[in-house]
Amino acid sequence: MGAILDVTEMLKTPVGATIGLAVAAVGYFFVKWVFAETPEDKA
């Protein structure tokens, strides 16, 4: 529980918010890459 509170406090700072957005963007593109259709899927 303490770790969650630390993360939420970090996200309130400008640097923490920037890091949070970067981590969210990396996660989004990773999931998009994992679930992308390959040419074999379309055949």
Secondary structure, DSSP 8 states (H G I E B T S, - for coil): -HHHHHHHHHHTSHHHHHHHHHHHHHHHHHHHHHT---HHHH-
